């Protein structure tokens, strides 16, 4: 039996005081986030595993999906007149079939 899929999309927005894109700063921020995520997963290790039944998670240390992307627009432009397609681009991935999603990572991160 495959457990019910619960997908809770969260989008966290932070102000950018730097108005010019700097790839070195972006890379440093990404590395900091990866390190922080890694430290967090050591404390909450089941989140790095996979669901194997309705009542158990295999703590196999496969990790989470961490996706780095860059958009050619400003977040405020998307949020002025939000639509489903624009907001979906901010999320880590689309929901696949129940079977595909159940075998995937428990956490998806898009930076």
Beta strands, then each sheet from edge to edge (+ up, - down):
strand 1: 50-53
strand 2: 56-58
strand 3: 65-67
strand 4: 108-110
sheet 1: 1+ 2-
sheet 2: 3+ 4+
end
